[in-house]
Amino acid sequence: MPSRFVVVLSILSLLPASLYSDTIVAKGSGNWHDPLIWDPEFRPMTGTNGSDSVLIGTDENGVARIVTWVGGTAGGVGNVNYTNGASADFGVDNGNTITVDGGILAHTKGTNWVRIGNWGEGTLDIKDGKVFFPVGEVQIGTHGTSANGIVRIGDGTGAAGSAVMNLWATADGNWSGQTTTLNLGKQQNNTFYGSAGFLTIESDGLLEGGAHTTTSNGTGGWNYNQSVTRIGYYPSAVESVLLIKAGGRFNAHGTVEMGSSGILNGMTSKGLLHLDGEGALMTLDFGEFNIGRDGVGRMIIENSAQFIKSTNALDATSGVIPKGFGNNLGRAASGVGTLTIRTNGKFIRDTGGNVGDLYIGASGQGTIYIETGGELINRSTNWDWLGVAAGSVGKVYVSSGGLYSVVTTAQIVVGRDAANATLGAATGLIEINGGSMVSNGDVHIGQDGNGTLRLISGRAEMLKLSMGRGAGNGLVEVQGGEMLIKGNSYIGGDTGDYSANTSLGTATFNQSGGIVTATNAISIGLGTNHTGTVNITGGEFYHKISDVSVGEKGAGYLYIGKDAKFYEQATASDAYLFVGRLNGSQGTMIVDGYLEKQNASVRVGHGNDAAGSENNTTGRGTLGGSGTIKSLGGVYIGSYGTITGGTMTSVGALTIQGNLNLVTNTGAPSQSTLFVNFDRSSPMGADRIIVTGEIYVDGARIDGTWGGGDTGLESRYWIVVSDTGLGLSDFFTNMVWDSDHYLASDYWNMGADGFVNIGGMDFAMFYGADFDTGALTGGNDLMLSAMGAVPEPGISSLAFLGFTCLFMRRRRTRR
């Protein structure tokens, strides 16, 4: 709480003890200008030209005294304007106080001003009773740094609503038919500036804000004119404050904003709206809500207080429901808005379709802190936006015990607009650290702008997740906790309006811990020209229904680290895991940890038709890693697919628990490929594929890079280790039966099945080798021996080697 505010509250607490010694008391009801209603009998001067304080109470029977100020009456109550002439406005300054304690103070309808704290400090203290100000503008703090205004509604001792300041109605309780503006911290011009206003609503207090008016626009439509409440209207070194204490209430019926103006005279407007305590309530049913319009605005909701933005009701004049007005944090480029919700405080946008969207960082900077027990609740169908216009920044932090809730299917967009000629892309962030975000709508991370969703701990739940829409850059980080995606997951592109968008959008989903459950289809690299990357380095990832595409129309990359587990639990017969799915796509999946696939197969550069069986895509897919893939439906490497151990540039051993099928369509311009890296620095020397099921090679080729290693007759590179092995008909298409290498005959005598050149090195191929025993025949494993350039052995050693191999060699048939 600002120190100045503490001082003001201290002054208020002293009012009862110091007020009555020189106070003019209303002894009857009537016009303020009638001296006979006062004791002593003369018209009080509460403004700059006077030094009178006033008390308006009840008669001896407890009936309220009613004192009426007639708007437009010359002479004022002591106020002077900047030319020091008389003013018809109503004001309190020069250190004076107007106290209403059981009585009624009524200003008649008009366009005049009410100024509490005009040229000097002034106070309006409504202990009990009512004040009606249906005027053009009520100013609390007007001219200069010494002209601060103080208003207190209630004294904390009466029944709820027993102390009222009403800007909506006339003294008879009827609607005034005009708008009323309430400004805390006004200034007259560039000469008189820096004032601040302080308004406190106690437990028994009620502030009834000004209403809106409806007028015909002459063409069959309607104009809706808003009342406005500004907290910190003009720049000041002191923050203006509207405080609602436990049990107090503010019914606002028009625009409300904190920090209305930008920088002027080296200062910025600053305003705080503070709801503190159980039963503290503010409602808003018409108009914009701006925290930090052009200046700095703050809002705090704590200790079971509530703010409710409700839907606009049917307008009696026009017969229509007015449109919804937006809710902004950092509305203009210079605006900075902060909302803090804690200790069971609630910020609620209630049911309906015209409550207004929530723009967190509309054009400026907006931040929401949802702390222990705090709740940000959207019950409307209007959307939430974080980081909206180019150059804006919007952030939401949900800490332990906090809740960010979207009850309807309204959507959340994080990072909306792309950069323009002068401003960078909009930036949005949702960070959850111990709290929860629960949304029944879609969440879009990076929609043309830059968006981040970070789950450190706690829970994040949503319908659909889309990332990198249009030209957007989306980032999701799951460090711990639980994430539930109840709909589709689109990482790099989207469907619907974005289905044909070919902008260079990017999306990255990083999981280092916790549990992620994606219920429906997953597409990594969905859109054309879009790139999607999923890095799962820790934790567990579960997929429940439909298929997974790594590279659907764009480029997709899925990495499962050694400490990570990916459970693909979809059981439908067509729920494939595609790596490179549609024409023109590019997919890569590297499994260093564990991947388990139920029922349908993993298809790499394979594609499918409606029947789910055709090898019919030009989308390229790569499968690699040093972990384990358990696939009940097997793994298919299609005409545009590649399988390797490790990566395309590093050595590794990949285990396939299930069948492995390397298949190429007849006449296809590309071939299914087993890619092998050879590297003398690796303990294995080369990539290895370990297959526990059947292995089939149909029109596939073997390829790779030679990075050095052992050569000659004793060199051994175990490329495929299989339980069943390859049959006689399963030779790779680029294997040859003859070789002019000078060791060729020796390898034939050793039982070689053929020869191949990989990366410039000639290899002898052994299809029936046995990894367990090291034998060159009699097994089920594919071993390559690098022929290399070595000195020719002596004749006697060749004869002995050939004689030995003649007895060892044995062909086998398909099991």
N, C-alpha and C positions, 0 to 999 in steps of 0.2 A: 504494500500500500504506500503511495507517495507520501512523503513527509508533510507536504502542504495539506493533503487530505486529512491526515491525523490531526493537524492543528485546527482545521475547520470543524472536525467532529468534537474536538475538545471545547471549542467555542460554543457549539450547540449544547453541549452537556451543561454549560454554565448558565444558559439562558433563563431557566426558571428562577434562579436566585437573584438575578440582576435586572430583571426586566421591568418591574412594576414601579420603581421609585419615581421615574419621570415619564410615566406612560399615560397617554390619553386613552380613555376608556369609552367605548360606545355605550351610551346609556339608553339608546333607542334605535329604532330601525329607520332607514331612510337614505336620502342621497348623501354621499360623502361630503358634498359642499355645504350641507345644511349644518351650521354651527350648533343648532339646538340638540342634535343627537349625540353630542360629545360632552364629556366631562374631563376638563373644563370646556366651556362652550365656545369653541372656535374651530375652524377647519384645520385639521392637522396637516403639517408639511413634512412628509417622510423622505423627500428627495434631497437634491443638492442644496436647495435654497432653505431647507428647514432642518431642524434637529429633533424631530418628534418621532417617538415610537408609539405604536397603536395596539390596543387589545380589543378584539371583537369577541364577546362571549355570549352569555344568555341573560335573560331577565331573572327576576326573583323567583319565577315559577319554572325556571329551567328551559324556557322557550328561547330559541335562537334569535339573537339580534341579526338583522339583515342589513348590511351596508352595501349600497350600490354605487359604483362609479359609472357615470354616464360618459360613454366614449365620445370623444371630440370636444368635451368641455374645456374651454380655454383656461389657461392658468396652471393647469396640471396640479400635481401634488408636490411641487418643489423641484421637478426635473427641469433641466435646461439642456438645450441641444448644443452642437458645437459652435454656434454663433452666439451662445449665451442668451438667446431669446427664449420666450416662454414656449412650453410644449404642452400639447393636449394629451400626452402619453401618461401612463400611470407607472410610478416607479418607487423603489426603495433604495436609498444609498446614504452616503454621508454617515455610515455606521449605524443607521436606524434599523428597526425591526418592526414588522407587522406580525402580530400574533393572533391567530384564530383559535379560540378555545371554546368550542361549543356553538359559535356563531357561524354566519355565512358572509363571505365577501364575494360580491358579484360584479363583474365587469360586463356592461352591456355589449351586445354584438356590434362589431365594427372592425375597421382596418387599423385601428391604433395599436400601439405597442405597449407591452408591459415589460418594465425593466427592473430586475432585482439585482442590484449591484450595478449602478449606472456609471457615475464618475468616481464613486467611492464604494466601499463594501456595503452591501445591503443584505438583509435577511427576511425571508418569509417563513414563519414557523407555524404550521398547521397542527396544533396539538390534537384538536378534536373539531369536528365541523366540516364545512365545505367551502371551497373556493372555485368560482366559475370564471374562466378566462377564455371566452369564445372570441378571440381577437386575431388580428393579422399575424402577430408574432409575440411570443413570450421569450425575453432574453434574460439569461441568468449569467451575469458578468459581461460588461459591455465595453467600457472605455478604459483601456490602459491596464497596466500591471497592478494598480491598486484598486481596480474596480471589479473585484471578485464578487460573485453572487452566491448566496446560500439559501437553499430551500429544503425544509424538512417537512415531510408529510407523515403525521402521526408522532406519538411520543412513546410508543411501546407499552402503553398501559390500557388502552381501550380495546373494544371488540374489533374484529377484522372489518376493515372498510369503514370505520367510524371517522377517519380523517381522509378527506378527498380533495384532490385538485383535478378539476374537470376542464379539459380544453375542447370538449366535444359538444357540450350542451350549454344552454342558457340557465338562468337561475330556476326556471320552472321545471328543469329536468328534460326539456325537449331538445331535439337536435337543432343546432344553430343554423345549419344549412351553409356553412362556410368552412374552409380549411383553416387550420391554425398551426403555425410553426413554433416549435420549441427549440431554442438554441442555447447551448451551454458553451460559453466562451466566444462571444461575438466581438467584433471590433467595428469602430465607426469608419475609419479610413487608415491610411498608412501612418498617420500621426499618432493615433490612439489605438494601440494594439497590445496584445500580451495578457489579456484578462482570461479568467477561468471561471467555470461554473460548477457548483456542487449541489446535487439533488439527492436526498436520502429518503427512501420510503421505508418507514418503520413497520413493525409487525401489524399495526392497526391502520396502515396507510394504503391508499389507492390512488394511482395516477391514471386518469382516463385520458388517453391521447386524443388528438384531433382526428377527425374523420376525413373521408374523401367526398368530393362532390361529383355529380354526374350531369353533364350538359350535352345537348345535341350539337353535333358538328355541322349540321345543316345539310348533310348529304345522306342522311339515314343512319349514320353511325353515332358513336358516343365518345365524349372526352371524359376521362377519369382523372380528376385533379387530386393529388395526394397531399395530405398533411405530412410534415417532415419533423423529425426529432434528430437534432445534431448534438453529439456529445464531443466537444472539442471542435467548434466550428472553424475558428481561425487560428493561425499559429500562435503559440504561447510556450513559454518556458515551463509552465505548470500544466499538468494533465487535468483536464476536466473529468468529473466522475459522476455517474449516475449509479447509486448503490441501492439495491433492493435487499432488505434484510429478511430474516425468517418471518414468514407470514405476510410480508408485503406483496403488493401486486401492481403491475404496470400493464394496462391494456392498450397496446399501440395499434392504431388503425391506419397507419401510413408509413412512409419510408422512415427507417431508423438507421443512423450511421454514426460511427466513431472515427474521429480523425478525418474531418471533411476536406480540409484544404492542404495544399502543398506548402513548400518552403516560401517564406516571405520574411523579410527583415532578419534573416539569419535563424529563424525559428520554424518549426513544423507544428501543425496542429496535432494535438494528442488527446485522445479520449478513451475512457475506460467505462464499460458497462459491466457491473459486478452484481451477480445474484448469489447471495450467501445465506444459506440456512434452510431448514425444512419449511416448506410452504411458501418460500419465496418463488414468485411466479411472474413470468412475463409472457404475454401472448401478442402475436402480430398476425393480423388477418388481411392486410392489404398493404402493398407497397414493397419497395426494395428493402433489403437488409444488408448494410455495408459495414464491415469491420475493416477500417483503413480504406477510406474512399480515395483521397489524394494524399492524406497524411498517415499518421500512425494510430491505429486503433487496436484496442484490446477488449476482450470479453472473457470473464471468468465466471464459471457456473460451478458451485461447490456446495457440499454439505446438504444434499438432497433438494437443492433448488432446481427449477425447471424453466426452460424456454420452449415455447411451442409456437411454431409458424403454422397457422391453419389455412385451410383452403378458403378461397373467396366465396362468400355466400351469394345467393341470388340478389342482384341489385334491384331494389324496389322501383327506382325511377326508370331504368332502361329495360328491365325485365330480362336481363341477361346476366350471366356470371362473368365478371371481369377476368381478364387474363391474369396469369400468375406473374409476379415480378421476381427477378433473380435475387439470390443471396450470395454476397461476394465477400471474400477476404482478399484485400489488395485489389480494389476494383480498377483504379487507374494505374498507369505505369509507375507513378511515384508512390502509390499506396502500399502500406505494409500492415497486414492484419494478422492478429494472433487470437486464437480461441483456445482456452484451457478448460477442460471439463474433468472434474475429479470428485472423489468422496460422495458418490451416489448422485451427483449432478447429472442432468439430462438436457441435451439439445435435440429437440424433436421437430421434424417436419412431418406434419400429420397427414391423414389420408386425403386423397383427392389428386386431381391432375393439374391444378393450377397453383400449387404451393410455391412453385418456382424452383429452378435448378440451383444447385449449390456449386459455386465457382470458387475454388480454393487456389488463389493466385490467378485472378481473372486476367488482368494485364500487369499487375504488380506482383507482390510477394504475399503469400498466405500460408499460415501454419496452424495446424490444429494439434493440440496435445490432449490425448484421452488417457488420463491417468487412473490410478486405483479407484475403482467403483464408478468411474465416469462412463457415460454412454452417449454416443452420437447415433441417432436413430432416424432413418428415413422410412416413413410409412406411406409416402406419396409415390406417384409414378414418375416423378421428375428425377432427372439424373444428377449424379455427382461428377464434377470435373476437377482434376488436379493439374495445374499448369495448363492454362487455356490458350491465351494469345501468345504470339511470338514474343520472346523475352521474359515471359512470366515464370514464376516458380511457385509450385504448390506442394505442400507436404502435410502428411498426417502421421503422427507417432502414436501408437497404441501400446502403452506399457502395461505392466502386470495388473490384472484386474479390470482393465479397460475394455470397452466393447464398441466396435464400429459395426452397426447393423443396418442392412437394407432388407426390409421385410417383404417388399414387393419384388417384381422383376425389373425394377429400375436399374440402370446400368451405371458402372463406374468407369470413367475414362481417365487414364493417368498419362499426361503428356500429349496434349491435343494437336497444337499447330506446329507446322514446320517453320524453319527460319525464313526471314524475308530479307530484303536488301540491306536493312540496317540492324536487325535484331536476330539473335540466335533462336533456335527452336525452343518451344515451351518445355519446361522440365517439371515432372511430377514424381512424387515419392510416397509410398505407403510403407511404413516400417512397423512391424509387430514384434514386440519384445515382451512376451509374457501375457499379453492380452489376446483379444480375439477380433477377427473381422469375419462376420457372417453375412453373406449376401445371397439372396435368391435370384439375383440378376447376373448379367454378364459383367466381366471385368476385362477391360482393354488396357494393356500396358504398352505404351508407345504407339499412339495413333498420330502419325505424321510428326509428332514431337518425340521427346525423350522421356520414357517412363520406367520406373523401378518399383517392384514389389519385393520387400525384404522380410522374410520370416525368420527371426532369430530364435524365438521360442513362442509357445502359445499355439494359436489355431487360426488358419485362414480357410474360409469356405466360400465357394462361389458357384454359379451355374457354369457358364462357358468362360474359358480363359483364352483370350487372343492376344498375341504379342507381335509387335512390328507391323502394324497395319499401315498400308500406304507407304509413305517414306519414313515411317517411325522407327525408332530404336527402342526395343523393349528388353528389360532385364528383370528376371526373377531369381532371387537368391533364397534358398531354403537351407538354413544352417541347423535348425532343430525344430521341434514341435511337429504339428500335423497340418497338412494341406489336403483339402478335399475339393476336387473339381468334379461337379455333378453332371456337367455337360461335356461338350467337346473341348479339346485342347489344341489350339492352333498356334504354333510357334514359328512365326515368320509368315505373315499374311493372314487373310481371313476370307470368308465367304460373303454372300449378300452383296452389299454395295461395294465391297472391296474385292470381290471375286475376280474382276478384270483389271485390277490395279497392278501395274507393272513397275511401280516405283522400286527403288533399291532399298527396301526395308530390311532390317535385321532384328533378330531376336535371340537372346541367350537365356537359357534356363540352367542355373547351377544349383545342384543339391549336394551339400557336404555332410548332411545328417538329417535326422528326423524321418518322418514317414509321409510320402506323397501318394495319394490315391486319385487316379484319373479314371472316372467311370466310363466315359464314352470315347469316341474316336480321338486318336492323337495324330496330328500331322506336324512334322518338323520340316519346315521349308515348304509350306503349302503354296504360296503365291509365286507366279512367274517372276523371276529376278529377285525374289526374296530369299534370305538365308536364315535358317533356323539351326541353333546349336543347343544340344542338351548335354551337360556334363554332370554325371552322377558319380561323385567321388566318395560318397559315404551315405549311410542310411539305406532305406528301403523304398522302392517305387513299385506300386501296384497298378495294373491296368485291368479293368473289369469286362468291358463290353466293346464290340466292334473291332476295327482294325487299327493298326499302327503303321504310319507311313513316315519313313525317314527319307525325305526328298520326294515330295508328291508332284509339284510342278516346278519348284525351285530347288535350292540346294539345302540338304539336311545332313546334320552330323549328330550322332548319338554315341556318347562315350560312357561306359560303365566301368568305373575304377575297381581296383582290386579289393577295396573294402566296401563295395556297393553291391546291392542285389536288386534285380529287376524281375518282377513276377508278372508275366503276361498271362492273365487268367481267363481271357475270353475263350469260350468253349464252342462258339458257332463254327460250322465247317468252313465258312468263308471269312473268318476273322484272322486274316493273315498279318504277318509282320513284314512290311515291304521296305526294302532298302533300294531306292531308285524305282519309283513306281510308274509315273506317266512319262510320255515322250518328252525329251528335253530336260528331264530332272537329273539331279546328281545326289546320291545318297551314300553315306559312309557310316558304318557301325563298328566300333571297336569295343570288344568285351574283354576287359582285364579282370573283371569280377565274375559275377554269376548272373546268367539270364535263363529264365525258365519260361518256355512257351507251351501253352496247352493246345492240344488238338491240331488246329490248322498250322501250316508250315511257315517257315521263314523264307522269304523269296527275295533274292538279291539280283538286281538287274534282270528281273524275270517278268514282272507285271502279271496281269490276269484279265480274262474276259468275264462275262457274266457267270460263266460256269466255274470260274476260278481255276482254270487249268492251263491257259495259253501262255506261252513264253513270247509275249507280244509287245514289249516296250523297247523304246530306244533310251529310256532312262537308265543311266549308269549307276551301278551299285557296287560298293566295296565292303567286304566283311573281313574283320581281322581281330587281333587281340591275343592275350596270353591267359585268358580265363576259360570259363566253361559255359557252353550253350546247351541247355537241355531242351530239345524240341521233339515233342511226341509226333508231330507231323513232318519231321525232317527239315532239312535245309536244302533249298534249291538255288543253285548258282546259274542264272540264265545267260542268254547270249551276250548280254551287256553287263554281266556280273563278274566279280573277282573275289576270290577268297585267298587270304594270306594269314600266316602267323604273325603276331605283332602288328606292325603297320607296314605301309608300302616302303618305308625307309628304315625300319628297324626289325630285328629278329625277335620272334616270339613263338610260343607253342599254344595253339588254340585247340580246345577239346570240344568235340561235337558229340553229345549224348543223344543219338538218334541217327537216322540215315542222312548221308550226304550225297547230293545229286548235282553233278556238273553237266549241264545239258545245253546244247546249242541247236537252234532250229536249222534245218537244212537250207542252205543258201543264204544264211544270215551274214551280213557284212562284218559282224563282230562275233567273237567266240567267248564262251564261258572259259574263265582263266583261273588256274592255280598259280599264284604268284609267289616266288621264293626269293627271299633276300639271303645272300651268303655273306657272312661277316666273320673274319678270323678272330675278332675280339670277343665274340659271343661263345659261351661254353658249349652251346649246341652246334655252333658253326653255321646253322641255316634255320629257316623257318620250319615249323613242324605242325601238321594237322593230325590230331588224335581223334579217331572215329570209333565209337563203340557199336554203331549199327552197321548197316550195309553202306557200301560206297559204290557209286555208279559214275562212269565217265562216258559221256555220249557227245562226241563232237567237240570236246573241250581241248584246250591247249595248256601247256605249262610254260611259264615265262618267269622272268625275274631279273635280278641284278647280281653281278659277281663283285663282291667286295673283298675278295681274298680269302685264303684258307688252304688247308691241306690239299694236295693233288697227288695223283698217281694211284697205283693199284690198291693201296691200303687206305685211301681216303674213303670216308664213310659219312654221308649226309642223309639222315633219316627224315624224309619229307612227309610221308603219310604213315602213321602207325594205326593199324586197323584190326578189329576183331575178325573181319571176314575177308578183307583184301579186295583187290581188283581182279576181275576175270580176264581171260585171254583176249576178249573183244573190247576191253576197256582201255586200250592204249590211247594216249594223247595224240591229237592229230598232227602235231609237229614233231613227233618221235620218228626217227628214221631207222631202217633195218641195217643199213650199212654205214661204215665210217672209214675214211682213209687215214684216220689217226693210226700211228704206228703201234699203239697198244690195243687196237680194236680186236685183233684175234685173241689177245690174252683175255680181254673182257668176255669175248664169246665163250672161251674155254672156262671162264669163271661162272657162266650161267646168265650173262646179261641178256635182257629182253630187247634192247635197242639202244639208240643214242639220241641225244638232243643237245642243242646249243642254247645256253642261257646266258645272256649278258656277255657274249663273246667267249665263253668257256664251254668246251665240249664235255659232256657227261655221258657215262654209261648208266643205263637205267635197269634196276632190278625190281621187278614187280612182286616177286615171291620171297623177298628177304624176311628175316626174322629179327626184329629189334631186340627181343628178350635174350636171344642166344648170340646174336651177332652174325648168324649164318646168312649166306647170300641167297640161299634157296630154302624151300620147305616151310616158308612162313606166309604172312599176309600183308606185309609192309612194303612200301615203296622207298627204295634207297637209291640215292644217286652217288656216283663216284666221279670226282673231277679228274678227267683224263690228263690234262695239263701237259707240259713239256718236261719230261724227266729222262734221264739216261736210260738206254735200253738195257734190260737185264741180260745176263749170260744165257746161252742156249740151254745149259743144263738146268738152270733154275726155271726157265720157261717150260721145259718138258715136264719137270716135276709138278709145277703149278697146274699145268693143263691136265695132267694125269689125275691130280687130286680133285679138280673141279668136275671132271667127267663123272665121278662117282657121287658128287654132292648135288649136281643139278637135277631138279625135278619140277616139271610143270604141274600146275594144278588147275582145276576147273572151278567155275562159279559154284559157291555153296547154295 
